[in-house]
Amino acid sequence: MKVKELFDIKAIDGLKIVAGEKGINNEISIVNIIENPDAFDWLSPNELLLSTGYIFKDNEDLQNRIIKELSEINCAGLVVKMKRYYDKLPQNMIAQANKYHFPLIELPFEYTLSKVISIINEKASGRYDLLNRKTLDMHNLFFRITLEGGGIERISSMLSGTINNPIIFVDKDWKLLHYTEHMDNKIPLEYCLELKTRPVFNHEFINSIPQNISEMKKSIKRIYYLEGMEIKCRILPIAVANDLYGYIVVWQTVRELTEFDYIILEQASTIMALERIKAREIEEVKLKIRQDFFDDLLTGKITSSETIQTLSELHGLNSKYKYYCMVINFEAEELEYYEDIVARKVQLENISRKCVDLVYNHTNLANGEVTCFHRSNRIIIMIGQSENKPSLTISEIKQYANKIYDILVKQIKNTTYLIGIGRQYETINSLHKSFSEANESIRLMQKFNDRGGVSHFEDHSIYHFLDSNIKDMELEDFFMKRLGKIYEHDQLHGTGYIITLENYFLNNLNISETAKAMFLHRNTLIYRIEKIKEILNSDLKNSEELLQIQLALKIFRLLNKNLRIK
């Protein structure tokens, strides 16, 4: 029914319209009570609101805001019960109602709000038969599109044509899924929104959306501000059982939405949720197949060159390229604060995905084609390079890794990253070797208590040799014979001669460079070196002896936590 028909109802005689007469043809779909000033997001178009006026009593700003907000939501009108808090309605509310052509109606004191609701709903019930039939027809059309596999494109096109406004579908992160422009839209979507980048809307607009919108299960109104324009948008969550899959955004620039439009929007939301669930399940199956292939490829389980070539091309790898593997291990401080295992796993997944996105967002830094995915707290990067290009040097590969390291440190705070790099191989059949080498580099970095950085497999070649071919007991015996006296002196007197000696060799036995690297005065370093010579009873000049000391220092790094003073 329309607002003007209220005045023909005998059971509520005495209604009086005091402002907004130009809105008397507004449709009434439901009657509700408004006694909460923060309830605007919960209201629907074509609602007739009843109030005692208590919530805006003595508050002129709220009085004006209520009229404006209810008008923008396309509510049918506001009925205020008189003689409770008002003898007559404030002049500023009357002025606002006339400005927005919003019916402002006085209700005689003797009527209760609940009685008025009952009477109006009884009168309006007849018109719902027609509305229900139209709604059922639209539901059948949407359902048929889903059965025929029409997908999001046909749903979007049909929805836009039905409600006569442009439609934008975004996922829960506000990344574009699909949009349908309308021929009568005077404010084109492509001009106003980032339709080719992500997210579609600006942060101010996104941050204005309530966190609990999936629980509300209804559309809300928001204004999109652009270059002095105010564009009215209706946002409806795409959700099932409070699981949010995205949003439908109506770019309300062609015409106002009707009660029927809002019902259709809710139906479209349900159908879209089913589409998103179906798409997610299909994607998960594809992802599982892809992950199984990568797992088998990187562990060397696929031995047939023909099988590798076929599956590589199916999953986006070029079997003729030269490949090397890079593995990123991260440790995030925030994960330590999650006591709930499920919550911790979800956050771990979020960080991993963000790392993968950052790698893909900077593929231009890699001299090759990048494939990236994650396993728990490890990010695996496979870089393929055309067989016609010269092989990459270790320096070039590490340069790319260091750039990725800097990006990750900058974008994801309070997280430690270790990046291990394997060697580049001529065929994809050997990619599993590069993957194993990258993991081995990380293992040694963790063993040496490195707190972040990049290392290539060949950076640790001497460690690989010692660790793989000699037993720990023999390594410890070798170390104690060459540097045991220095180690015991450090343990007993709290000196750092082992570290001093290590830095001395790292800087090619150069006193000045070593002092600079250790932030020591030159004379202090000279004193330490002389003490080391005295303890070892050596002048540190014999080449064979120097080689043995260097090997002992490498063993120290390998066995640091296991060394014992005998």
Secondary structure, DSSP 4 states (H G I P E B T S, - for coil): -BGGGGGG-GGGTT-EEEE-GGGTT-B--EEEE---TT-GGG--TTEEEEE-SGGGTT-HHHHHHHHHHHHHTT--EEEEE-SSS-SS--HHHHHHHHHTT--EEEE-TTS-HHHHHHHHHHHHGGGHHHHHHHHHHHHHHHHHHHHTT-HHHHHHHHHHHHHTS-EEEEETT--EEEEE--TT-SS-HHHHS-TTSSSSS-HHHHHTS-TTHHHH-S-EEEEEEETTEEEEEEEEEEEETTEEEEEEEEE--S----HHHHHHHHHHHHHHHHHHHHHHHHHHHHHHHHHHHHHHHHTT----HHHHHHHHHHTT--TTSEEEEEEEEEEEGGGGG--SHHHHHHHHHHHHHHHHHHHHHTGGGSSSEEEEEEETTEEEEEEEE-TTSPPPPHHHHHHHHHHHHHHHHHHS-SEEEEEEEPPPBSSGGGHHHHHHHHHHHHHHHHHTT--SEEEEGGGGHHHHHHHHHS-HHHHHHHHHHHHHHHHHHHHHH---HHHHHHHHHHTTT-HHHHHHHTT--HHHHHHHHHHHHHHHT--S--HHHHHHHHHHHHHHHHHGGG----
